[in-house]
Amino acid sequence: MSYANTVETSHKVTTGTDARCRCKAGDPAPRTAGHDAPQSGKNLHNRQLGMAGEEVAVKSLKAEGYVIVDRNWRCRAGEVDIVALSPEGVLGFIEVKTRSNHRHGMPIEAITMKKLARMRRVMGSWLAQRDIVPAHRAVSLDLCSVDWDGRGEPVVKHLQGLK
């Protein structure tokens, strides 16, 4: 995996629905109460930390001048945590990884070649549903890592242009 073309920004942020569904390719997941149930095998603390990390990432992206276009969009290929338009006009498909410690590795280590391939398929489905041709718009696969124990100030790193 190459990170040669990534751009990293990092800063602290002041802090202030997603079960598997059987949707058709390109269909967003329905937002129903049944989708709020914890996934089996996933620690509730981890789920809450992940949801809080996504909120922190959204705040951070907005502070960088991004416009949030979509969140937690799902299709058969998978899910994208955040779709956001950068101030430069690049459409970012952003995976958010939140860690309260590094016992299970750094957030970037969770982005495998398999995960990148899945992110590309999801990105293609999202673009196809909206009839957007990627050649006419710059797109980027990004990672927002949030290091935060749920207390204190989280540190957000935004890696752009994962390859």
KALINPE-V417785 format. One record per residue. N is the residue number from 1. RES is the residue in one small letter. NEAR is the number of other C-alpha atoms within 12 Angstrom. D_FIRST is the distance of its C-alpha to the first C-alpha in whole Angstrom. Layout:
# KALINPE-V417785
N | RES | NEAR | D_FIRST
N | RES | NEAR | D_FIRST
This chain:
# KALINPE-V417785
1 | m | 17 | 0
2 | s | 13 | 4
3 | y | 20 | 7
4 | a | 12 | 9
5 | n | 15 | 11
6 | t | 20 | 12
7 | v | 19 | 15
8 | e | 20 | 16
9 | t | 21 | 20
10 | s | 23 | 21
11 | h | 23 | 25
12 | k | 23 | 27
13 | v | 26 | 29
14 | t | 21 | 32
15 | t | 22 | 32
16 | g | 16 | 35
17 | t | 27 | 30
18 | d | 29 | 28
19 | a | 26 | 29
20 | r | 26 | 28
21 | c | 26 | 30
22 | r | 17 | 31
23 | c | 19 | 30
24 | k | 17 | 30
25 | a | 24 | 27
26 | g | 26 | 27
27 | d | 25 | 30
28 | p | 30 | 29
29 | a | 30 | 30
30 | p | 21 | 34
31 | r | 20 | 34
32 | t | 14 | 37
33 | a | 12 | 38
34 | g | 15 | 37
35 | h | 18 | 33
36 | d | 19 | 34
37 | a | 20 | 34
38 | p | 21 | 32
39 | q | 19 | 29
40 | s | 10 | 30
41 | g | 10 | 29
42 | k | 14 | 27
43 | n | 13 | 29
44 | l | 15 | 31
45 | h | 19 | 31
46 | n | 22 | 27
47 | r | 26 | 27
48 | q | 24 | 30
49 | l | 27 | 27
50 | g | 33 | 25
51 | m | 28 | 27
52 | a | 28 | 28
53 | g | 41 | 25
54 | e | 36 | 25
55 | e | 30 | 28
56 | v | 36 | 27
57 | a | 46 | 24
58 | v | 38 | 26
59 | k | 29 | 29
60 | s | 33 | 26
61 | l | 38 | 25
62 | k | 21 | 28
63 | a | 21 | 29
64 | e | 23 | 26
65 | g | 17 | 28
66 | y | 27 | 26
67 | v | 24 | 28
68 | i | 28 | 27
69 | v | 24 | 28
70 | d | 25 | 27
71 | r | 29 | 26
72 | n | 34 | 25
73 | w | 37 | 25
74 | r | 38 | 25
75 | c | 32 | 25
76 | r | 25 | 25
77 | a | 30 | 21
78 | g | 35 | 20
79 | e | 39 | 21
80 | v | 41 | 20
81 | d | 36 | 21
82 | i | 41 | 22
83 | v | 39 | 22
84 | a | 38 | 24
85 | l | 28 | 25
86 | s | 26 | 24
87 | p | 16 | 27
88 | e | 16 | 25
89 | g | 16 | 26
90 | v | 27 | 22
91 | l | 33 | 21
92 | g | 42 | 19
93 | f | 44 | 18
94 | i | 45 | 17
95 | e | 45 | 16
96 | v | 42 | 18
97 | k | 42 | 18
98 | t | 39 | 21
99 | r | 35 | 22
100 | s | 29 | 25
101 | n | 19 | 24
102 | h | 18 | 21
103 | r | 9 | 22
104 | h | 13 | 20
105 | g | 16 | 17
106 | m | 20 | 15
107 | p | 29 | 15
108 | i | 33 | 11
109 | e | 19 | 11
110 | a | 21 | 12
111 | i | 29 | 9
112 | t | 18 | 8
113 | m | 17 | 7
114 | k | 15 | 11
115 | k | 25 | 11
116 | l | 31 | 9
117 | a | 19 | 11
118 | r | 24 | 14
119 | m | 37 | 14
120 | r | 29 | 14
121 | r | 25 | 17
122 | v | 34 | 19
123 | m | 40 | 19
124 | g | 31 | 20
125 | s | 30 | 23
126 | w | 38 | 24
127 | l | 30 | 24
128 | a | 17 | 26
129 | q | 19 | 28
130 | r | 15 | 29
131 | d | 14 | 29
132 | i | 17 | 27
133 | v | 17 | 25
134 | p | 20 | 22
135 | a | 12 | 23
136 | h | 12 | 26
137 | r | 17 | 24
138 | a | 20 | 21
139 | v | 30 | 18
140 | s | 34 | 15
141 | l | 40 | 13
142 | d | 43 | 14
143 | l | 45 | 14
144 | c | 47 | 17
145 | s | 42 | 18
146 | v | 43 | 21
147 | d | 36 | 22
148 | w | 31 | 26
149 | d | 21 | 28
150 | g | 26 | 31
151 | r | 15 | 33
152 | g | 14 | 33
153 | e | 19 | 31
154 | p | 33 | 27
155 | v | 30 | 24
156 | v | 36 | 22
157 | k | 36 | 19
158 | h | 37 | 17
159 | l | 33 | 14
160 | q | 31 | 14
161 | g | 27 | 12
162 | l | 32 | 9
163 | k | 25 | 7
